[in-house]
Amino acid sequence: MATNRSRRLRKKMRVDEFQELGFDITWTFDASVSEAEIDATVDKFIEEVIEARKLGFHGGGHIEWEGIIATQTIGKCTEEDIAAVKAFWAGQKVTQLEVSELYDIWWS
């Protein structure tokens, strides 16, 4: 491919300054956690980590959750974002927390 692409083409291809990095996450709530606690914990996660860091979470679940975390606008998640997500879930009643490395969400 050509290395001298126009800004418009780089944006359409989501490369260079338009590259988007994100990461995957999965977790399982302990069996002792109630429905109300699950709802409250996920709401707290969205408010304290996702919204506070201007990230987006696309995923879902019930007892077992999975999803992808990326930025709300074109941009790149950072290692600090991964650390904040891990730190939040470390203090919750969850098992099997898995957080992937950063990857290009369009080309990986």
C-alpha positions as CSV (number, residue, x, y, z in Angstrom):
1,M,0.0,0.0,0.0
2,A,1.0,3.6,-0.5
3,T,2.6,5.2,2.5
4,N,1.6,8.8,1.4
5,R,-2.1,8.7,2.1
6,S,-4.4,11.8,2.3
7,R,-5.9,12.7,5.7
8,R,-9.3,11.7,4.4
9,L,-8.1,8.2,3.4
10,R,-6.2,7.8,6.7
11,K,-9.4,8.6,8.6
12,K,-11.5,6.2,6.5
13,M,-8.8,3.4,7.1
14,R,-8.5,4.3,10.8
15,V,-4.7,4.4,10.6
16,D,-1.9,6.7,11.8
17,E,-3.5,9.6,13.9
18,F,-6.9,7.9,13.5
19,Q,-5.9,4.6,14.9
20,E,-8.0,3.4,17.8
21,L,-6.6,1.2,20.5
22,G,-8.9,-0.7,23.0
23,F,-8.9,-3.8,25.1
24,D,-11.2,-6.7,26.0
25,I,-12.5,-7.5,29.5
26,T,-14.3,-10.4,31.0
27,W,-15.4,-11.1,34.6
28,T,-17.7,-13.3,36.6
29,F,-19.6,-12.2,39.7
30,D,-19.4,-14.4,42.7
31,A,-22.4,-16.6,43.3
32,S,-23.1,-14.7,46.5
33,V,-23.8,-11.4,44.7
34,S,-27.4,-10.4,44.4
35,E,-29.1,-8.9,41.3
36,A,-29.2,-5.5,43.0
37,E,-25.5,-5.7,43.9
38,I,-24.7,-6.6,40.2
39,D,-26.6,-3.6,39.0
40,A,-25.1,-1.2,41.5
41,T,-21.5,-2.5,40.8
42,V,-21.8,-2.2,37.0
43,D,-23.4,1.3,37.4
44,K,-20.5,2.3,39.7
45,F,-18.0,0.9,37.2
46,I,-19.5,2.9,34.4
47,E,-19.6,6.1,36.5
48,E,-16.3,5.9,38.3
49,V,-14.1,4.4,35.6
50,I,-15.7,4.5,32.1
51,E,-17.3,7.9,32.2
52,A,-14.6,9.5,34.4
53,R,-11.9,8.4,31.9
54,K,-14.0,9.3,28.8
55,L,-14.0,5.6,27.8
56,G,-16.8,3.5,26.2
57,F,-17.8,0.0,27.2
58,H,-19.6,-2.2,24.8
59,G,-20.7,-5.5,26.2
60,G,-23.0,-7.1,28.7
61,G,-23.8,-10.1,30.7
62,H,-25.6,-11.2,33.8
63,I,-23.3,-13.2,36.1
64,E,-20.7,-13.6,33.4
65,W,-19.8,-10.4,31.6
66,E,-17.6,-9.6,28.6
67,G,-17.0,-6.6,26.5
68,I,-14.6,-4.2,24.8
69,I,-13.4,-0.9,26.2
70,A,-12.3,1.9,23.8
71,T,-12.3,5.7,23.9
72,Q,-15.6,7.7,23.4
73,T,-14.0,9.6,20.6
74,I,-11.3,8.6,18.1
75,G,-8.3,7.9,20.2
76,K,-6.2,5.3,22.0
77,C,-6.7,3.7,25.4
78,T,-3.6,3.7,27.5
79,E,-1.9,1.3,30.0
80,E,-3.2,3.7,32.7
81,D,-6.8,2.9,31.5
82,I,-6.1,-0.8,31.8
83,A,-4.7,-0.2,35.3
84,A,-7.7,1.8,36.4
85,V,-10.1,-1.0,35.2
86,K,-8.1,-3.7,37.0
87,A,-7.9,-1.6,40.2
88,F,-11.7,-1.1,40.2
89,W,-12.5,-4.8,39.7
90,A,-9.8,-5.9,42.2
91,G,-12.0,-4.5,45.0
92,Q,-15.2,-6.1,43.8
93,K,-16.8,-9.5,44.4
94,V,-15.7,-11.0,41.1
95,T,-13.7,-14.0,39.9
96,Q,-12.0,-14.8,36.6
97,L,-11.2,-11.2,35.8
98,E,-9.3,-11.1,32.4
99,V,-8.1,-7.9,30.8
100,S,-6.4,-8.1,27.4
101,E,-3.5,-6.1,26.1
102,L,-4.1,-3.0,24.0
103,Y,-4.9,-3.8,20.4
104,D,-6.0,-1.9,17.2
105,I,-9.8,-2.4,17.4
106,W,-10.2,-2.1,13.6
107,W,-7.3,-4.1,12.3
108,S,-6.5,-6.8,14.9
